[in-house]
Amino acid sequence: MSKQKVQYLDVDAFVSDVLEAMKLGDVPAPVLVELRETIADRLADRIMNTILSSFGDKEMKMYENVLQDHKELDELDALMIISQNIDGLPDKIERNINSLYEELIYNADKIEEAMTA
């Protein structure tokens, strides 16, 4: 029996919001699955890069300890927990998540414009 992972960031909700805003219509299921995975990966990369660029030695040690002590957490959740202790970082993460959302929607709009032109 696998352990259920605790999640502090609702990646599925973000991906669903992006896909809904993209208005993709009748996309084949395999393409939709791949698109969901790609968006989730881009979100994780954006958040991890934002957090890791703000970490010093102390935060890296805390991160390693959280992962060792809390096997139910994945790497992204551990980073999100540690980031709460860094002044201004939660706001920076939120700005970068919103920025990614806007980029994805903008790109989808441009693709739609090109297809209907």
N, C-alpha and C positions, 0 to 999 in steps of 0.2 A: 504494500500500500504506500503510495507516494504522499509526502507531506504537502499540505497546501501552503503555498508561499503567501506571506503577508505583503500587501502592496500598498504603498503610500502615494503613488502617482497612478492615476487611472489612465493608462496608456490606451486601453480599448475605447474609452469614451472620447479621448482626443482623436484617435483614428476615425471613429464613427462620425464625429463632428466634421472632420475634414472631408470625408467621403460624401457626407450629406451636402456640404457646401459646394462640392465639385459637380454635383448634379450629373453623375455619370450615366444615369439611365440603365439600359440593359447591357451591362458589362458581363461577359461570361464569368462564371464562378471561379475558374482557375486564375483568371486575370485579376479578379477582385481579391482573392487570397494573396496573390503576389503583391498587389498594390498595398494591401493592409500591412504586410510584413515590411515592405520598403518604407512606408510612412513611420511605422513603429521604430524601425532601425534608425531612421533619420532623427526622430525625436530623442531616442536614447543617446545617440552620438552628440546631439546638440547639448543636451543636459550634462552629460559626462564631461565634455570639453569645457563647458562653462564652469563646472564645479572644480575639476582638476586644475584648471588654470589659476584658481584661487587658493589651492591647498599649499600649505607648507609642510615641514616635517612632522609637526605635532598632529595636524589633521590626517596625514597619511597613516600615522601610527594608530590613531583613533579608528580610521576606516578599516584597517587590517584587524583590529581587535573586535569591532562590531561584526565583521564577517565571520570571524572565528567563534564568537560567543553566541551568535544568532543565526544558526543554519537555515532558519525559515526565511531569511531575507536574501534577496538577490543583490547584485552589485549596485544597481541603480538605486534601489531602496536604501541601501546602506549609505550611499553618497548623499541622498536627499536628507537623511537623518543628520548626518554630520554637518551638512551645509547650513542647517538651521542655527548653528553656533557661530557662523561667520557673518559679521555685520554687513548688511546690504546684499548678501548673496541670494537670499530667497527672492528679492525683487528683481535681481539680475536674471535669475532663472526664469521667472515669470515673463519678463520682457523677451527673453530669447525663445520661449515656447510660443508666445504670441507672434513673434517675428517669423518663426517657422510656419505657423498657421497661415499667416498672410502671404508668405512666399509660395506655399503650396496652392493656395486658392488663386493667386495671381497667375501662376504657371498654368493652372487648369483653365482659367479664363482665356489665356492667350492661345492655348491649344484649341479650345472651342471656337474662338474667332477665326483661327487659321482653317479649321475644318468647314466652317460655314461661309468662308469668303469665296 
